[in-house]
Amino acid sequence: MTITKNLLDQVKSWRHDFHAHPETGFQEFQTSEKVAQYLRSFGLKVDVGLAGTGVIATLEQGDGPTIGLRADMDALPFTELGNIEHKSKHQGVMHACGHDGHTSILLGAAKILSETRNFKGTVHFVFQPAEENLGGAIKMVEEGLFEKYPMDAIYGLHNWPGLPAGHIGVNPGAMMASLDSFEITLMGKSCHAAMPEKGHDPIVAASQLVLALQTIVSRQVSPLESAVVSITQFNGGEAINIIPEKVTLRGTMRCLHPDVRKMVKARIEQMVQDIPKIFQVDGSIEFFPGYPVTMNHAQQAQYVRETAIEILGADKVHWDIQPTMASEDFACMLESCPGAYFWLGADGSTPSKPLHNAYYDFNDDIIETGVLFWKTLVETQLKP
């Protein structure tokens, strides 16, 4: 099962163009315009503007079920260091996560499906902005994605370094962790560093709190569950001889189960309230809820598995694959609609650079597998 060389070359050309002209979240104006133009040229009905730069294209072929296929479009805000021919032309912005590939693959699938039409029902092609930490999926859902475009299921893919090219990994449950960030403020009493007894030191209190927070995962979460609590910023003080009044800590928590997420949040709050008091310091915390667990629906995950086996063979399909503690905002779509999220292996004869790496480039050799997967999934789920 293959796609034509002409289509494959076309998809690669789109991908290289998107890579050379990356745009960050909610700023995908040129990307969105190009995507919409391509989709209209395929004869699809196109709607633009959901979540600002989102694009929804609809392909109808008689009565039948409706499914959605989603691709993310945004790039990351850092400088590309590789020397590839299609290197980013936008200083300080690069496609370091492969969304250029995801977008191009879905465009390729839309084109071939618009020509073959070997299905009965409706397909919505969902091109989402701002996946990278900005909650584009949340905004699409809040602005009525599933009310305006009712779907029986929605599916999303992500290229995955560490998995061989042409392989697919999927789990019938959690694929990726929840993500919440927080900011902790510790207020003490400033004093001369030579006379610490005259003040209340928030740096000592913060240091003890950082260590205590690590015991949540090591001593209060079951070894059979998964959670990560990371303090990533520790800010306080201005002069070398002054104990400051205030220290700010920032960090993230990630979990693979909603109940664990609630427990970890409650324990962080309790520690922030209790531990600083030992040092006569006041602690407070503000949480910034991020993404829920990317939790696949079992039936749709099984459909992904069956489709992957049909086009690749069972030996290239990794069922019940181990989840990752990274996060993905497609989780918000899965909270509102049945569906599944899966990984498309990216490692060729030379392993891919990691995602979010300044030398990363999407592996064009997996484009054909991605397009074939979407085509086959539509034709099997929407059988004529």
Disulfide bonds with the S-S distance in Angstrom:
none
